[in-house]
Amino acid sequence: MPLAAPLRRSLLSLVGAAILTAGAIPFPVAHAVETGPVSKLPLPRYVSLKASRVNLRIGPGRDYPVSWLYLKEGLPVEVIQEYDRWRRIRDSEGTEGWVYYSLLSGQRTSIAAPWLKGKATLIDIHRSPATDAPLVARIEPGVVSSVSQCTAGWCSVEVAERSGYVRQQEIWGVYPDETFQ
C-alpha cells in the first residue's frame, strides 16, 4: 500500500538528514516532489538568505523561540515546507527551522563541498565546463559563491569577482541532476 504524501515526504526528509549527517552523500535525497501550498513553487527548492541576520525559529511564527542566528547574507538553504508566510528550511549541515519568507531570496548560491570542511583540499573553478580547462581559481570547502546556471554536470559560479565553472557534485545548493539558466 503506498504511503501518504506527507508521510512519504517526512520519511524522505529523515533519510536525507541521516545521509547528510553520516556524510555518505552530500546531497538531499528528494527534490521537486510537490509544489508549495502558498508560493506554488517546487518543494523542496534551493534559495539563499536575503539578510545578514536571519533568525531560525523552532516553529512558524514570531512567538516561537529562536534556535539559531544566521549572520551570512547569500547563504544557500533548502526550503522544505511552507506554512502561511513562513518557510521551513534546511542548511548544508542539516539544521532545520522556520524563517519568515521575506528573509529569503530566489538568488541561487552554493557552498563549495561543505562535507570536506577542515580537510586539506581545494575545489577547482575552470574557465570552461571541462576538467582539462584552465583554472580560474581554487577555493576552500565552505566558500559561498553565486550560481547563474547549471547544465550537464557543471555550474557557472562567481566568487570574489572571478567567474568560472565548477563540477555540480562539488557544491551544495543545487541538486545533482538539476538544470537551470
Biotite code that builds the C-alpha atoms (Angstrom):
import biotite.structure as struc

atoms = struc.array([
    struc.Atom([0.000, 0.000, 0.000], chain_id="A", res_id=1, res_name="MET", atom_name="CA", element="C"),
    struc.Atom([1.559, 3.377, -0.987], chain_id="A", res_id=2, res_name="PRO", atom_name="CA", element="C"),
    struc.Atom([2.477, 5.843, 1.757], chain_id="A", res_id=3, res_name="LEU", atom_name="CA", element="C"),
    struc.Atom([0.500, 9.069, 2.011], chain_id="A", res_id=4, res_name="ALA", atom_name="CA", element="C"),
    struc.Atom([2.356, 12.051, 0.512], chain_id="A", res_id=5, res_name="ALA", atom_name="CA", element="C"),
    struc.Atom([3.058, 13.843, 3.861], chain_id="A", res_id=6, res_name="PRO", atom_name="CA", element="C"),
    struc.Atom([4.371, 10.635, 5.444], chain_id="A", res_id=7, res_name="LEU", atom_name="CA", element="C"),
    struc.Atom([6.493, 9.856, 2.366], chain_id="A", res_id=8, res_name="ARG", atom_name="CA", element="C"),
    struc.Atom([7.995, 13.406, 2.442], chain_id="A", res_id=9, res_name="ARG", atom_name="CA", element="C"),
    struc.Atom([8.722, 13.080, 6.161], chain_id="A", res_id=10, res_name="SER", atom_name="CA", element="C"),
    struc.Atom([10.465, 9.771, 5.630], chain_id="A", res_id=11, res_name="LEU", atom_name="CA", element="C"),
    struc.Atom([12.477, 11.172, 2.716], chain_id="A", res_id=12, res_name="LEU", atom_name="CA", element="C"),
    struc.Atom([13.490, 14.167, 4.844], chain_id="A", res_id=13, res_name="SER", atom_name="CA", element="C"),
    struc.Atom([14.606, 11.874, 7.663], chain_id="A", res_id=14, res_name="LEU", atom_name="CA", element="C"),
    struc.Atom([16.553, 9.651, 5.272], chain_id="A", res_id=15, res_name="VAL", atom_name="CA", element="C"),
    struc.Atom([18.110, 12.724, 3.626], chain_id="A", res_id=16, res_name="GLY", atom_name="CA", element="C"),
    struc.Atom([19.066, 14.199, 7.008], chain_id="A", res_id=17, res_name="ALA", atom_name="CA", element="C"),
    struc.Atom([20.553, 10.873, 8.132], chain_id="A", res_id=18, res_name="ALA", atom_name="CA", element="C"),
    struc.Atom([22.601, 10.589, 4.971], chain_id="A", res_id=19, res_name="ILE", atom_name="CA", element="C"),
    struc.Atom([23.792, 14.196, 5.246], chain_id="A", res_id=20, res_name="LEU", atom_name="CA", element="C"),
    struc.Atom([24.711, 13.677, 8.897], chain_id="A", res_id=21, res_name="THR", atom_name="CA", element="C"),
    struc.Atom([26.543, 10.441, 8.137], chain_id="A", res_id=22, res_name="ALA", atom_name="CA", element="C"),
    struc.Atom([28.345, 12.083, 5.224], chain_id="A", res_id=23, res_name="GLY", atom_name="CA", element="C"),
    struc.Atom([27.518, 9.259, 2.833], chain_id="A", res_id=24, res_name="ALA", atom_name="CA", element="C"),
    struc.Atom([26.433, 11.597, 0.052], chain_id="A", res_id=25, res_name="ILE", atom_name="CA", element="C"),
    struc.Atom([26.418, 15.389, 0.088], chain_id="A", res_id=26, res_name="PRO", atom_name="CA", element="C"),
    struc.Atom([23.003, 15.986, -1.472], chain_id="A", res_id=27, res_name="PHE", atom_name="CA", element="C"),
    struc.Atom([19.385, 15.746, -0.312], chain_id="A", res_id=28, res_name="PRO", atom_name="CA", element="C"),
    struc.Atom([17.587, 12.634, -1.415], chain_id="A", res_id=29, res_name="VAL", atom_name="CA", element="C"),
    struc.Atom([14.349, 14.212, -2.610], chain_id="A", res_id=30, res_name="ALA", atom_name="CA", element="C"),
    struc.Atom([13.647, 17.185, -4.809], chain_id="A", res_id=31, res_name="HIS", atom_name="CA", element="C"),
    struc.Atom([10.674, 18.658, -6.637], chain_id="A", res_id=32, res_name="ALA", atom_name="CA", element="C"),
    struc.Atom([8.246, 16.225, -5.027], chain_id="A", res_id=33, res_name="VAL", atom_name="CA", element="C"),
    struc.Atom([5.384, 18.758, -4.942], chain_id="A", res_id=34, res_name="GLU", atom_name="CA", element="C"),
    struc.Atom([4.568, 22.454, -5.064], chain_id="A", res_id=35, res_name="THR", atom_name="CA", element="C"),
    struc.Atom([4.218, 24.703, -2.051], chain_id="A", res_id=36, res_name="GLY", atom_name="CA", element="C"),
    struc.Atom([0.634, 25.390, -0.979], chain_id="A", res_id=37, res_name="PRO", atom_name="CA", element="C"),
    struc.Atom([1.313, 29.133, -0.617], chain_id="A", res_id=38, res_name="VAL", atom_name="CA", element="C"),
    struc.Atom([4.039, 30.020, -3.144], chain_id="A", res_id=39, res_name="SER", atom_name="CA", element="C"),
    struc.Atom([3.115, 27.361, -5.735], chain_id="A", res_id=40, res_name="LYS", atom_name="CA", element="C"),
    struc.Atom([6.883, 26.880, -6.191], chain_id="A", res_id=41, res_name="LEU", atom_name="CA", element="C"),
    struc.Atom([8.570, 23.448, -6.081], chain_id="A", res_id=42, res_name="PRO", atom_name="CA", element="C"),
    struc.Atom([9.224, 21.789, -2.724], chain_id="A", res_id=43, res_name="LEU", atom_name="CA", element="C"),
    struc.Atom([11.940, 21.237, -1.864], chain_id="A", res_id=44, res_name="PRO", atom_name="CA", element="C"),
    struc.Atom([13.915, 24.013, -3.586], chain_id="A", res_id=45, res_name="ARG", atom_name="CA", element="C"),
    struc.Atom([17.109, 25.959, -3.012], chain_id="A", res_id=46, res_name="TYR", atom_name="CA", element="C"),
    struc.Atom([17.101, 29.676, -2.185], chain_id="A", res_id=47, res_name="VAL", atom_name="CA", element="C"),
    struc.Atom([19.503, 31.964, -0.323], chain_id="A", res_id=48, res_name="SER", atom_name="CA", element="C"),
    struc.Atom([19.329, 34.197, 2.731], chain_id="A", res_id=49, res_name="LEU", atom_name="CA", element="C"),
    struc.Atom([18.437, 37.769, 1.773], chain_id="A", res_id=50, res_name="LYS", atom_name="CA", element="C"),
    struc.Atom([19.584, 39.413, 5.016], chain_id="A", res_id=51, res_name="ALA", atom_name="CA", element="C"),
    struc.Atom([22.810, 39.353, 7.004], chain_id="A", res_id=52, res_name="SER", atom_name="CA", element="C"),
    struc.Atom([20.880, 38.493, 10.196], chain_id="A", res_id=53, res_name="ARG", atom_name="CA", element="C"),
    struc.Atom([18.246, 35.764, 9.958], chain_id="A", res_id=54, res_name="VAL", atom_name="CA", element="C"),
    struc.Atom([16.573, 34.122, 12.954], chain_id="A", res_id=55, res_name="ASN", atom_name="CA", element="C"),
    struc.Atom([15.874, 30.402, 12.629], chain_id="A", res_id=56, res_name="LEU", atom_name="CA", element="C"),
    struc.Atom([12.854, 29.545, 14.769], chain_id="A", res_id=57, res_name="ARG", atom_name="CA", element="C"),
    struc.Atom([11.568, 26.218, 16.042], chain_id="A", res_id=58, res_name="ILE", atom_name="CA", element="C"),
    struc.Atom([8.100, 26.927, 14.652], chain_id="A", res_id=59, res_name="GLY", atom_name="CA", element="C"),
    struc.Atom([6.340, 29.060, 12.012], chain_id="A", res_id=60, res_name="PRO", atom_name="CA", element="C"),
    struc.Atom([5.742, 32.307, 13.919], chain_id="A", res_id=61, res_name="GLY", atom_name="CA", element="C"),
    struc.Atom([7.400, 35.091, 15.903], chain_id="A", res_id=62, res_name="ARG", atom_name="CA", element="C"),
    struc.Atom([6.105, 33.543, 19.130], chain_id="A", res_id=63, res_name="ASP", atom_name="CA", element="C"),
    struc.Atom([8.379, 30.528, 18.661], chain_id="A", res_id=64, res_name="TYR", atom_name="CA", element="C"),
    struc.Atom([11.869, 30.672, 20.178], chain_id="A", res_id=65, res_name="PRO", atom_name="CA", element="C"),
    struc.Atom([14.943, 31.347, 18.036], chain_id="A", res_id=66, res_name="VAL", atom_name="CA", element="C"),
    struc.Atom([17.146, 28.263, 17.777], chain_id="A", res_id=67, res_name="SER", atom_name="CA", element="C"),
    struc.Atom([19.878, 29.723, 15.554], chain_id="A", res_id=68, res_name="TRP", atom_name="CA", element="C"),
    struc.Atom([21.029, 33.056, 14.125], chain_id="A", res_id=69, res_name="LEU", atom_name="CA", element="C"),
    struc.Atom([22.488, 33.147, 10.611], chain_id="A", res_id=70, res_name="TYR", atom_name="CA", element="C"),
    struc.Atom([24.924, 36.010, 10.012], chain_id="A", res_id=71, res_name="LEU", atom_name="CA", element="C"),
    struc.Atom([25.799, 35.464, 6.338], chain_id="A", res_id=72, res_name="LYS", atom_name="CA", element="C"),
    struc.Atom([23.780, 37.069, 3.569], chain_id="A", res_id=73, res_name="GLU", atom_name="CA", element="C"),
    struc.Atom([23.652, 34.861, 0.457], chain_id="A", res_id=74, res_name="GLY", atom_name="CA", element="C"),
    struc.Atom([23.997, 31.571, 2.322], chain_id="A", res_id=75, res_name="LEU", atom_name="CA", element="C"),
    struc.Atom([22.197, 28.812, 0.398], chain_id="A", res_id=76, res_name="PRO", atom_name="CA", element="C"),
    struc.Atom([19.371, 26.973, 2.170], chain_id="A", res_id=77, res_name="VAL", atom_name="CA", element="C"),
    struc.Atom([16.768, 24.475, 1.075], chain_id="A", res_id=78, res_name="GLU", atom_name="CA", element="C"),
    struc.Atom([13.058, 25.269, 1.526], chain_id="A", res_id=79, res_name="VAL", atom_name="CA", element="C"),
    struc.Atom([11.387, 22.022, 2.561], chain_id="A", res_id=80, res_name="ILE", atom_name="CA", element="C"),
    struc.Atom([7.973, 23.179, 3.796], chain_id="A", res_id=81, res_name="GLN", atom_name="CA", element="C"),
    struc.Atom([5.639, 26.197, 3.775], chain_id="A", res_id=82, res_name="GLU", atom_name="CA", element="C"),
    struc.Atom([3.107, 27.466, 6.258], chain_id="A", res_id=83, res_name="TYR", atom_name="CA", element="C"),
    struc.Atom([1.428, 30.810, 5.559], chain_id="A", res_id=84, res_name="ASP", atom_name="CA", element="C"),
    struc.Atom([4.332, 33.269, 5.180], chain_id="A", res_id=85, res_name="ARG", atom_name="CA", element="C"),
    struc.Atom([6.854, 31.039, 6.939], chain_id="A", res_id=86, res_name="TRP", atom_name="CA", element="C"),
    struc.Atom([9.294, 28.663, 5.263], chain_id="A", res_id=87, res_name="ARG", atom_name="CA", element="C"),
    struc.Atom([10.897, 25.646, 6.880], chain_id="A", res_id=88, res_name="ARG", atom_name="CA", element="C"),
    struc.Atom([14.495, 25.488, 5.707], chain_id="A", res_id=89, res_name="ILE", atom_name="CA", element="C"),
    struc.Atom([17.463, 23.140, 5.927], chain_id="A", res_id=90, res_name="ARG", atom_name="CA", element="C"),
    struc.Atom([21.073, 24.319, 5.765], chain_id="A", res_id=91, res_name="ASP", atom_name="CA", element="C"),
    struc.Atom([24.145, 22.481, 4.467], chain_id="A", res_id=92, res_name="SER", atom_name="CA", element="C"),
    struc.Atom([24.783, 20.946, 7.892], chain_id="A", res_id=93, res_name="GLU", atom_name="CA", element="C"),
    struc.Atom([21.249, 19.531, 8.143], chain_id="A", res_id=94, res_name="GLY", atom_name="CA", element="C"),
    struc.Atom([19.940, 22.092, 10.659], chain_id="A", res_id=95, res_name="THR", atom_name="CA", element="C"),
    struc.Atom([16.230, 22.770, 10.144], chain_id="A", res_id=96, res_name="GLU", atom_name="CA", element="C"),
    struc.Atom([13.893, 25.511, 11.308], chain_id="A", res_id=97, res_name="GLY", atom_name="CA", element="C"),
    struc.Atom([11.495, 28.236, 10.230], chain_id="A", res_id=98, res_name="TRP", atom_name="CA", element="C"),
    struc.Atom([12.204, 31.679, 8.751], chain_id="A", res_id=99, res_name="VAL", atom_name="CA", element="C"),
    struc.Atom([9.927, 34.440, 7.512], chain_id="A", res_id=100, res_name="TYR", atom_name="CA", element="C"),
    struc.Atom([9.549, 34.331, 3.737], chain_id="A", res_id=101, res_name="TYR", atom_name="CA", element="C"),
    struc.Atom([10.804, 37.911, 3.133], chain_id="A", res_id=102, res_name="SER", atom_name="CA", element="C"),
    struc.Atom([14.220, 36.947, 4.535], chain_id="A", res_id=103, res_name="LEU", atom_name="CA", element="C"),
    struc.Atom([14.753, 34.539, 1.615], chain_id="A", res_id=104, res_name="LEU", atom_name="CA", element="C"),
    struc.Atom([15.835, 35.312, -1.941], chain_id="A", res_id=105, res_name="SER", atom_name="CA", element="C"),
    struc.Atom([15.428, 33.403, -5.187], chain_id="A", res_id=106, res_name="GLY", atom_name="CA", element="C"),
    struc.Atom([19.083, 34.226, -5.966], chain_id="A", res_id=107, res_name="GLN", atom_name="CA", element="C"),
    struc.Atom([20.926, 30.916, -6.311], chain_id="A", res_id=108, res_name="ARG", atom_name="CA", element="C"),
    struc.Atom([24.119, 30.432, -4.362], chain_id="A", res_id=109, res_name="THR", atom_name="CA", element="C"),
    struc.Atom([26.211, 27.447, -3.340], chain_id="A", res_id=110, res_name="SER", atom_name="CA", element="C"),
    struc.Atom([28.739, 26.305, -0.777], chain_id="A", res_id=111, res_name="ILE", atom_name="CA", element="C"),
    struc.Atom([31.861, 24.574, -2.021], chain_id="A", res_id=112, res_name="ALA", atom_name="CA", element="C"),
    struc.Atom([31.978, 20.992, -0.695], chain_id="A", res_id=113, res_name="ALA", atom_name="CA", element="C"),
    struc.Atom([30.884, 21.685, 2.903], chain_id="A", res_id=114, res_name="PRO", atom_name="CA", element="C"),
    struc.Atom([31.324, 17.969, 3.654], chain_id="A", res_id=115, res_name="TRP", atom_name="CA", element="C"),
    struc.Atom([35.099, 18.491, 3.152], chain_id="A", res_id=116, res_name="LEU", atom_name="CA", element="C"),
    struc.Atom([35.449, 21.455, 5.559], chain_id="A", res_id=117, res_name="LYS", atom_name="CA", element="C"),
    struc.Atom([38.595, 21.180, 7.630], chain_id="A", res_id=118, res_name="GLY", atom_name="CA", element="C"),
    struc.Atom([40.327, 18.879, 5.157], chain_id="A", res_id=119, res_name="LYS", atom_name="CA", element="C"),
    struc.Atom([43.365, 19.919, 3.147], chain_id="A", res_id=120, res_name="ALA", atom_name="CA", element="C"),
    struc.Atom([41.680, 20.052, -0.242], chain_id="A", res_id=121, res_name="THR", atom_name="CA", element="C"),
    struc.Atom([40.653, 22.700, -2.768], chain_id="A", res_id=122, res_name="LEU", atom_name="CA", element="C"),
    struc.Atom([37.800, 22.898, -5.261], chain_id="A", res_id=123, res_name="ILE", atom_name="CA", element="C"),
    struc.Atom([38.781, 23.852, -8.814], chain_id="A", res_id=124, res_name="ASP", atom_name="CA", element="C"),
    struc.Atom([36.962, 26.544, -10.784], chain_id="A", res_id=125, res_name="ILE", atom_name="CA", element="C"),
    struc.Atom([37.655, 26.161, -14.515], chain_id="A", res_id=126, res_name="HIS", atom_name="CA", element="C"),
    struc.Atom([37.424, 28.685, -17.366], chain_id="A", res_id=127, res_name="ARG", atom_name="CA", element="C"),
    struc.Atom([35.037, 26.386, -19.247], chain_id="A", res_id=128, res_name="SER", atom_name="CA", element="C"),
    struc.Atom([32.996, 23.318, -18.237], chain_id="A", res_id=129, res_name="PRO", atom_name="CA", element="C"),
    struc.Atom([35.717, 20.678, -18.630], chain_id="A", res_id=130, res_name="ALA", atom_name="CA", element="C"),
    struc.Atom([38.174, 19.128, -16.183], chain_id="A", res_id=131, res_name="THR", atom_name="CA", element="C"),
    struc.Atom([41.082, 19.848, -18.535], chain_id="A", res_id=132, res_name="ASP", atom_name="CA", element="C"),
    struc.Atom([40.124, 23.546, -18.984], chain_id="A", res_id=133, res_name="ALA", atom_name="CA", element="C"),
    struc.Atom([42.472, 26.150, -17.455], chain_id="A", res_id=134, res_name="PRO", atom_name="CA", element="C"),
    struc.Atom([41.863, 27.030, -13.808], chain_id="A", res_id=135, res_name="LEU", atom_name="CA", element="C"),
    struc.Atom([40.383, 30.407, -12.892], chain_id="A", res_id=136, res_name="VAL", atom_name="CA", element="C"),
    struc.Atom([40.588, 29.857, -9.143], chain_id="A", res_id=137, res_name="ALA", atom_name="CA", element="C"),
    struc.Atom([40.794, 27.260, -6.410], chain_id="A", res_id=138, res_name="ARG", atom_name="CA", element="C"),
    struc.Atom([38.561, 27.645, -3.370], chain_id="A", res_id=139, res_name="ILE", atom_name="CA", element="C"),
    struc.Atom([38.420, 26.042, 0.036], chain_id="A", res_id=140, res_name="GLU", atom_name="CA", element="C"),
    struc.Atom([35.465, 23.930, 1.142], chain_id="A", res_id=141, res_name="PRO", atom_name="CA", element="C"),
    struc.Atom([32.822, 26.161, 2.724], chain_id="A", res_id=142, res_name="GLY", atom_name="CA", element="C"),
    struc.Atom([33.271, 29.146, 0.387], chain_id="A", res_id=143, res_name="VAL", atom_name="CA", element="C"),
    struc.Atom([29.960, 30.650, -0.770], chain_id="A", res_id=144, res_name="VAL", atom_name="CA", element="C"),
    struc.Atom([29.539, 31.557, -4.444], chain_id="A", res_id=145, res_name="SER", atom_name="CA", element="C"),
    struc.Atom([26.701, 32.784, -6.641], chain_id="A", res_id=146, res_name="SER", atom_name="CA", element="C"),
    struc.Atom([25.383, 30.316, -9.217], chain_id="A", res_id=147, res_name="VAL", atom_name="CA", element="C"),
    struc.Atom([23.958, 31.550, -12.516], chain_id="A", res_id=148, res_name="SER", atom_name="CA", element="C"),
    struc.Atom([23.346, 28.260, -14.349], chain_id="A", res_id=149, res_name="GLN", atom_name="CA", element="C"),
    struc.Atom([23.865, 24.510, -14.220], chain_id="A", res_id=150, res_name="CYS", atom_name="CA", element="C"),
    struc.Atom([23.895, 22.131, -17.201], chain_id="A", res_id=151, res_name="THR", atom_name="CA", element="C"),
    struc.Atom([25.458, 18.778, -17.978], chain_id="A", res_id=152, res_name="ALA", atom_name="CA", element="C"),
    struc.Atom([27.014, 18.361, -14.532], chain_id="A", res_id=153, res_name="GLY", atom_name="CA", element="C"),
    struc.Atom([28.682, 21.806, -14.449], chain_id="A", res_id=154, res_name="TRP", atom_name="CA", element="C"),
    struc.Atom([27.615, 25.059, -12.783], chain_id="A", res_id=155, res_name="CYS", atom_name="CA", element="C"),
    struc.Atom([28.651, 28.593, -13.660], chain_id="A", res_id=156, res_name="SER", atom_name="CA", element="C"),
    struc.Atom([29.747, 30.308, -10.434], chain_id="A", res_id=157, res_name="VAL", atom_name="CA", element="C"),
    struc.Atom([31.175, 33.619, -9.328], chain_id="A", res_id=158, res_name="GLU", atom_name="CA", element="C"),
    struc.Atom([33.213, 34.175, -6.189], chain_id="A", res_id=159, res_name="VAL", atom_name="CA", element="C"),
    struc.Atom([35.450, 37.118, -5.289], chain_id="A", res_id=160, res_name="ALA", atom_name="CA", element="C"),
    struc.Atom([34.877, 38.690, -8.732], chain_id="A", res_id=161, res_name="GLU", atom_name="CA", element="C"),
    struc.Atom([36.093, 35.552, -10.521], chain_id="A", res_id=162, res_name="ARG", atom_name="CA", element="C"),
    struc.Atom([33.784, 33.565, -12.772], chain_id="A", res_id=163, res_name="SER", atom_name="CA", element="C"),
    struc.Atom([34.090, 30.029, -13.997], chain_id="A", res_id=164, res_name="GLY", atom_name="CA", element="C"),
    struc.Atom([32.700, 26.528, -13.870], chain_id="A", res_id=165, res_name="TYR", atom_name="CA", element="C"),
    struc.Atom([32.685, 24.010, -11.065], chain_id="A", res_id=166, res_name="VAL", atom_name="CA", element="C"),
    struc.Atom([31.525, 20.408, -11.164], chain_id="A", res_id=167, res_name="ARG", atom_name="CA", element="C"),
    struc.Atom([27.970, 20.212, -9.870], chain_id="A", res_id=168, res_name="GLN", atom_name="CA", element="C"),
    struc.Atom([28.852, 17.378, -7.475], chain_id="A", res_id=169, res_name="GLN", atom_name="CA", element="C"),
    struc.Atom([31.360, 19.630, -5.670], chain_id="A", res_id=170, res_name="GLU", atom_name="CA", element="C"),
    struc.Atom([28.858, 22.207, -4.413], chain_id="A", res_id=171, res_name="ILE", atom_name="CA", element="C"),
    struc.Atom([25.848, 22.260, -2.089], chain_id="A", res_id=172, res_name="TRP", atom_name="CA", element="C"),
    struc.Atom([22.938, 24.450, -3.180], chain_id="A", res_id=173, res_name="GLY", atom_name="CA", element="C"),
    struc.Atom([21.966, 22.719, -6.427], chain_id="A", res_id=174, res_name="VAL", atom_name="CA", element="C"),
    struc.Atom([20.517, 19.282, -6.936], chain_id="A", res_id=175, res_name="TYR", atom_name="CA", element="C"),
    struc.Atom([22.690, 16.607, -8.604], chain_id="A", res_id=176, res_name="PRO", atom_name="CA", element="C"),
    struc.Atom([20.603, 16.433, -11.792], chain_id="A", res_id=177, res_name="ASP", atom_name="CA", element="C"),
    struc.Atom([19.238, 19.995, -11.753], chain_id="A", res_id=178, res_name="GLU", atom_name="CA", element="C"),
    struc.Atom([19.472, 22.119, -14.891], chain_id="A", res_id=179, res_name="THR", atom_name="CA", element="C"),
    struc.Atom([18.694, 25.839, -14.968], chain_id="A", res_id=180, res_name="PHE", atom_name="CA", element="C"),
    struc.Atom([19.775, 29.058, -16.703], chain_id="A", res_id=181, res_name="GLN", atom_name="CA", element="C"),
])
